[in-house]
């Protein structure tokens, strides 16, 4: 039910989502604006937003830029054993918009691998997230769908009630200024009073520290006007992959569909847990910040329930957005 205009012939395409905390690649067979089959899908953690926070001048260090290139190469080599794309495209998100040398690094990666990588606006990031979430719901649910994409440096809540007739022009969007890396540094520095350059783990955390962090998150969110289009009828779908905050809730309590109180019960259960206690969870150093960001957003915007839809970032949405492939 998602239409795109390019080519009725099947094409094998590769989409890179260059996130603030991970590099994600999906290779898919695409025909007539539909994703026919996913041939390969994988992400590798590269904590770019962490590195920018630690740098003195808000830059991405050379060592991290080198890791980004190596990671892309590894994913391409592995993916092309499954299927070889005729075209690749990349979309780079918040940390590349906000760092002083993000543009230069993306240009250099684009030249190295010989395909376009675009630093996209937060608006387009929200739309690609919506297109991705729309793949996981019934057509009848589209008018009430709100997609929620939360990364290392930002989050987006998006709705396109008239989809697929309406596109990005008809989108309603919340551009969130917080992500898991930002909340981690906030918790470590402003609540636990530690130096983020020395320690990048929020573990162990007390319930009192969690409550203080939650209040600070809601302080930041209070600058955003609460939208009339997020209601009790909204079907909120959280997208993300291996290390995303929504999957963390599923791992911690087994739920695909959860409320704010379900998240809080995970926080209570694991209060005072050390890094060692939490090693089964991906990016466990950010266990509490991720759960607290979800809680803060749900409380502030009045979101009663979230359904988790596993996805490799917004790569599915990228295949369905024609202008990226022109």
C-alpha positions in Angstrom: 0.0 0.0 0.0 3.0 2.3 -0.1 3.5 3.6 -3.6 6.7 4.9 -5.3 7.0 5.7 -8.9 10.3 4.2 -10.0 10.7 1.2 -12.2 8.4 -1.8 -12.5 11.4 -4.0 -13.0 12.9 -5.6 -9.9 16.1 -3.9 -8.7 18.5 -4.9 -6.0 19.2 -1.8 -3.9 21.4 -1.2 -0.8 20.4 1.4 1.8 22.7 2.7 4.5 21.2 4.4 7.5 24.2 6.3 9.1 22.8 6.9 12.6 24.3 8.6 15.6 24.9 5.3 17.3 25.1 2.7 14.6 25.7 2.0 10.9 22.9 0.0 9.3 22.8 -1.6 5.9 19.8 -3.3 4.2 19.9 -4.9 0.8 16.5 -5.6 -0.8 14.8 -6.5 -4.0 12.5 -3.6 -4.8 9.9 -3.5 -7.5 7.2 -1.0 -8.4 7.8 0.9 -5.2 7.4 -2.1 -2.9 10.0 -4.0 -1.0 9.6 -7.5 -2.4 12.3 -9.3 -0.3 15.0 -8.4 2.2 18.2 -10.1 1.1 20.5 -8.8 3.9 20.0 -6.6 7.0 22.5 -5.8 9.7 23.7 -3.0 11.9 27.0 -2.4 13.7 27.3 -0.1 16.7 29.5 3.0 16.2 28.8 5.4 19.0 29.5 8.6 17.0 27.3 10.9 19.3 29.3 9.6 22.3 32.6 10.6 20.6 31.3 14.0 19.6 30.2 14.7 23.2 33.7 13.7 24.5 35.5 15.9 22.0 36.5 19.4 22.9 35.1 21.1 19.8 32.0 19.0 18.9 33.8 17.2 16.1 33.9 13.5 15.0 37.4 12.2 15.8 39.5 10.8 12.9 39.6 7.4 14.6 35.8 7.3 14.6 35.7 8.4 10.9 38.0 5.5 10.1 35.8 3.1 12.0 32.8 4.3 10.0 34.6 3.6 6.7 35.7 0.1 7.9 32.2 -0.7 9.2 30.6 0.2 5.9 33.2 -1.8 4.0 32.6 -4.9 6.2 28.8 -4.6 5.9 29.0 -4.3 2.1 31.4 -7.2 1.7 29.2 -9.4 3.8 25.9 -8.2 2.2 27.1 -8.7 -1.3 27.6 -12.4 -0.6 23.8 -12.5 -0.3 22.9 -10.1 -3.2 24.9 -7.5 -5.1 23.0 -4.1 -5.4 22.9 -2.2 -8.6 22.8 1.0 -6.5 23.6 2.1 -3.0 22.4 5.2 -1.2 23.1 6.6 2.3 21.1 8.8 4.7 23.1 10.4 7.6 21.2 11.7 10.6 21.4 14.0 13.7 25.1 13.6 14.7 26.3 14.6 11.2 23.9 17.6 11.2 25.2 18.8 14.6 28.9 18.1 14.6 31.4 20.6 13.1 32.9 18.1 10.6 30.0 15.8 9.9 29.5 17.1 6.4 33.2 16.7 5.6 33.2 13.1 6.9 30.1 12.1 4.9 31.5 13.7 1.7 34.7 11.7 2.2 32.8 8.4 2.7 30.6 9.2 -0.3 33.8 9.7 -2.4 35.4 6.6 -1.1 32.5 4.3 -1.8 31.3 6.1 -5.0 27.6 6.5 -4.1 25.6 9.4 -2.8 25.3 9.8 1.0 23.0 12.6 2.1 22.8 14.4 5.4 19.1 14.5 5.7 16.9 17.0 7.6 15.2 15.9 10.8 11.9 16.3 8.8 13.0 13.8 6.2 14.3 11.5 9.0 10.8 11.6 10.5 9.2 10.8 7.1 11.5 7.8 6.4 10.6 6.5 9.9 7.0 6.8 9.1 7.3 5.0 5.8 9.2 2.2 7.7 6.5 1.9 10.4 3.7 2.0 7.8 5.1 -1.4 6.5 4.2 -3.0 9.8 0.5 -2.0 10.2 -2.8 -2.7 8.4 -3.9 -0.2 5.7 -6.9 0.6 7.9 -4.5 1.8 10.7 -2.6 4.3 8.7 -4.8 7.3 9.5 -4.1 6.8 13.2 -0.4 5.7 12.9 2.2 7.7 14.7 5.8 6.4 14.1 8.4 6.9 16.7 12.1 6.6 15.8 14.6 7.2 18.6 18.3 7.2 18.1 21.6 8.3 19.7 21.1 12.1 19.3 17.4 12.8 18.4 13.9 11.3 18.2 11.0 11.8 15.8 7.3 11.3 16.2 5.5 11.5 12.8 2.0 11.1 11.4 0.8 11.3 7.8 -3.0 10.7 8.1 -3.6 10.9 4.4 -0.8 8.4 3.4 -0.3 7.1 0.7 -2.1 9.9 -1.2 -0.4 12.5 0.9 3.4 12.5 1.3 5.9 14.5 3.3 3.9 17.7 2.7 1.0 16.3 4.7 3.2 15.1 7.6 2.8 16.2 11.2 6.1 16.0 13.1 7.7 16.3 16.5 11.5 16.9 16.2 12.9 15.6 19.5 16.2 17.1 20.6 17.2 14.1 22.8 18.6 10.6 22.0 20.2 7.9 24.0 23.8 9.3 23.9 22.6 12.7 24.9 20.5 11.4 27.8 23.4 9.2 29.0 25.8 12.2 29.2 23.0 14.2 30.9 22.5 11.5 33.5 26.2 10.9 34.1 27.2 14.6 34.3 24.1 16.4 35.7 22.7 13.7 38.0 25.5 11.3 39.0 28.0 14.2 38.9 30.7 12.2 37.1 32.9 13.1 34.1 31.5 11.7 30.8 35.0 11.8 29.3 36.1 9.4 32.1 33.0 7.1 32.4 30.4 6.5 29.7 28.2 4.1 31.8 25.2 5.2 33.9 25.4 1.9 35.8 24.8 1.4 38.6 21.8 3.8 39.0 19.5 4.3 42.0 15.8 4.9 41.6 16.3 8.5 42.9 18.9 9.1 40.1 16.4 7.7 37.6 13.7 10.0 38.8 16.0 13.1 38.7 17.0 12.2 35.1 13.4 11.7 34.1 12.6 15.2 35.4 15.6 16.7 33.4 14.3 14.9 30.3 10.9 16.4 30.8 12.4 19.9 31.3 14.0 19.6 27.9 10.8 18.4 26.3 8.8 21.2 27.9 10.1 23.5 25.1 8.1 21.5 22.6 4.4 22.3 22.2 2.2 19.3 22.8 0.5 18.4 19.5 -3.3 17.8 19.2 -2.7 14.9 16.7 -1.3 12.5 19.4 -4.4 11.2 21.1 -5.6 8.1 23.0 -6.7 6.7 19.6 -3.2 7.1 18.1 -1.5 3.8 17.2 2.1 4.6 18.2 4.7 2.3 16.6 8.3 2.4 17.7 10.9 1.2 15.1 14.5 0.1 15.5 16.9 -2.7 15.4 19.2 -4.7 17.7 20.2 -2.0 20.1 17.2 0.3 20.0 15.3 1.4 23.2 12.1 -0.4 22.2 13.8 -3.7 21.8 15.4 -3.2 25.2 12.0 -3.2 26.8 11.1 -6.4 24.9 14.3 -8.0 26.1 13.8 -6.9 29.7 10.1 -7.8 30.1 9.1 -9.8 27.0 6.5 -7.3 25.7 6.1 -6.1 22.1 3.3 -3.8 23.2 3.9 -1.9 26.4 2.9 1.1 28.6 4.9 3.6 30.5 4.4 1.5 33.7 5.8 -1.6 32.0 9.0 0.4 31.3 9.1 1.7 34.9 8.9 -1.8 36.3 12.1 -2.7 34.3 13.8 0.3 35.8 12.7 -0.7 39.4 13.7 -4.3 38.8 17.3 -3.4 37.7 18.0 -0.4 39.9 21.6 -0.7 41.3 22.5 -3.2 38.6 26.1 -3.1 37.5 27.5 -3.3 34.0 28.3 -6.9 34.7 24.7 -7.6 35.8 23.4 -6.1 32.5 25.8 -7.6 30.0 23.0 -9.5 28.2 21.6 -6.2 27.0 23.1 -4.5 24.0 24.8 -1.1 24.8 24.0 -1.9 28.5 25.9 1.2 29.6 22.9 3.1 28.3 20.2 0.8 29.8 18.7 3.4 32.1 19.0 6.4 29.8 17.2 4.6 27.0 14.4 3.5 29.2 14.1 6.9 30.8 13.9 8.7 27.5 11.0 6.4 26.4 9.3 7.0 29.8 9.8 10.8 29.5 8.4 11.0 26.0 5.4 8.8 26.8 4.6 10.9 29.9 5.1 14.3 28.3 3.1 13.6 25.1 0.5 11.4 26.8 1.3 8.2 24.8 -0.6 5.4 26.5 0.9 2.4 24.6 3.7 1.7 22.1 4.0 -1.3 19.8 7.6 -2.3 18.8 8.2 -3.0 15.2 11.7 -4.5 14.5 13.4 -2.7 11.7 17.0 -1.9 10.5 16.7 1.8 11.3 14.7 3.6 8.5 16.3 1.6 5.7 12.9 0.2 4.6 11.5 3.7 4.3 14.6 4.7 2.2 13.7 2.2 -0.5 10.2 3.8 -0.7 11.4 7.4 -1.0 12.0 8.1 -4.7 14.1 11.3 -4.5 16.9 9.4 -2.7 17.4 7.2 -5.8 17.2 9.8 -8.5 
